[in-house]
Amino acid sequence: MNAYAPILVLGGLAAGFAIFSVVTASIVGPKRYNRAKLEAYECGIEPTPTPAGGGRFPIKYYLTAMLFIVFDIEIVFLYPWAVTFDRLGIFGLVEMLLFVLTVFVAYAYVWRRGGLEWD
């Protein structure tokens, strides 16, 4: 349990600071509400009513989300591999090359579909 004490203390300090910041901002912050501030904000565009089914999204949103997930997962696997690189030897190198190749295939797919072009 002693090994986890610093982590628990740091987590407690972070949670305490977050709660303190939110409470202090709500007490001390300015309270000048008007109609424009209470409306929903959509990138400076006046909000429009949405259809009953929620509307349809272009495929570009899904491709962007897929690209984010692919590279997020890649980073999750690259950090532990980099830490244990010496102990894994040639097996670890070959496995990571196969993994990076798989990620590159997903990247090439998104690139070909136009997911990297911001119109």
C-alpha positions as CSV (number, residue, x, y, z in Angstrom):
1,M,0.0,0.0,0.0
2,N,2.9,2.3,0.6
3,A,3.8,2.2,-3.1
4,Y,0.4,3.6,-4.0
5,A,0.3,6.4,-1.4
6,P,2.0,9.1,-3.6
7,I,-0.4,8.3,-6.5
8,L,-3.4,8.5,-4.2
9,V,-2.1,11.8,-2.7
10,L,-1.5,13.3,-6.1
11,G,-5.0,12.2,-7.2
12,G,-6.5,13.7,-4.1
13,L,-4.7,17.0,-4.7
14,A,-5.8,17.1,-8.3
15,A,-9.4,16.4,-7.4
16,G,-9.3,19.0,-4.6
17,F,-7.8,21.6,-7.0
18,A,-10.5,20.9,-9.6
19,I,-13.3,21.2,-7.1
20,F,-11.8,24.3,-5.6
21,S,-11.4,26.0,-9.0
22,V,-15.0,25.3,-10.1
23,V,-16.5,26.4,-6.8
24,T,-14.3,29.6,-6.7
25,A,-15.1,30.5,-10.3
26,S,-18.9,30.1,-9.7
27,I,-18.7,32.3,-6.6
28,V,-16.3,35.0,-7.7
29,G,-16.9,35.1,-11.5
30,P,-19.1,37.8,-13.1
31,K,-22.8,37.0,-13.5
32,R,-23.9,39.2,-16.4
33,Y,-26.4,37.0,-18.3
34,N,-28.2,38.1,-21.4
35,R,-30.2,36.3,-24.1
36,A,-27.1,35.9,-26.4
37,K,-25.0,34.3,-23.7
38,L,-27.8,31.8,-22.8
39,E,-28.2,30.5,-26.4
40,A,-26.4,27.5,-27.7
41,Y,-23.2,28.4,-29.5
42,E,-22.4,26.6,-32.8
43,C,-19.2,28.1,-34.2
44,G,-20.7,31.6,-34.7
45,I,-23.6,30.2,-36.8
46,E,-27.1,30.7,-35.7
47,P,-28.5,27.4,-34.4
48,T,-31.0,25.7,-36.6
49,P,-33.6,23.1,-35.6
50,T,-32.5,19.5,-36.2
51,P,-34.7,16.9,-37.8
52,A,-36.5,14.3,-35.6
53,G,-34.0,11.6,-36.5
54,G,-31.0,13.8,-35.6
55,G,-29.9,14.5,-39.1
56,R,-27.2,12.9,-41.2
57,F,-23.5,13.5,-40.8
58,P,-21.1,13.5,-43.7
59,I,-18.6,10.6,-43.9
60,K,-15.8,13.0,-43.3
61,Y,-16.7,13.1,-39.6
62,Y,-16.5,9.4,-39.3
63,L,-13.1,9.3,-41.1
64,T,-11.7,11.9,-38.8
65,A,-12.9,10.0,-35.8
66,M,-11.4,6.8,-37.2
67,L,-8.1,8.5,-37.9
68,F,-8.0,9.8,-34.3
69,I,-8.7,6.4,-32.9
70,V,-6.1,4.7,-35.0
71,F,-3.3,7.0,-34.0
72,D,-4.5,7.1,-30.4
73,I,-4.2,3.3,-30.2
74,E,-0.8,3.4,-31.9
75,I,0.5,5.7,-29.2
76,V,-0.9,3.5,-26.5
77,F,1.1,0.5,-27.9
78,L,4.2,2.5,-28.8
79,Y,5.0,3.7,-25.2
80,P,5.2,0.3,-23.5
81,W,7.2,-1.0,-26.5
82,A,9.7,1.8,-26.3
83,V,10.2,1.2,-22.6
84,T,10.9,-2.5,-23.0
85,F,12.6,-2.3,-26.4
86,D,16.0,-3.8,-25.1
87,R,14.3,-6.8,-23.5
88,L,12.1,-7.7,-26.5
89,G,15.0,-8.1,-29.0
90,I,14.3,-8.9,-32.6
91,F,10.9,-10.3,-31.9
92,G,9.7,-7.0,-30.5
93,L,11.1,-5.2,-33.5
94,V,9.4,-7.4,-36.0
95,E,6.1,-7.2,-34.1
96,M,6.2,-3.4,-34.0
97,L,7.0,-3.2,-37.7
98,L,3.9,-5.3,-38.5
99,F,1.8,-3.1,-36.2
100,V,3.1,0.1,-37.8
101,L,2.5,-1.4,-41.2
102,T,-1.1,-2.1,-40.2
103,V,-1.5,1.5,-38.9
104,F,-0.1,2.8,-42.1
105,V,-2.7,0.9,-44.1
106,A,-5.4,2.6,-42.1
107,Y,-3.7,6.0,-42.6
108,A,-3.5,5.4,-46.4
109,Y,-7.2,4.5,-46.5
110,V,-8.1,7.7,-44.8
111,W,-5.8,9.7,-47.0
112,R,-7.3,8.2,-50.2
113,R,-10.8,8.8,-49.0
114,G,-10.0,12.5,-48.5
115,G,-10.1,12.5,-44.7
116,L,-7.1,14.7,-44.4
117,E,-8.4,17.5,-46.7
118,W,-10.1,20.3,-44.8
119,D,-12.5,22.1,-47.1
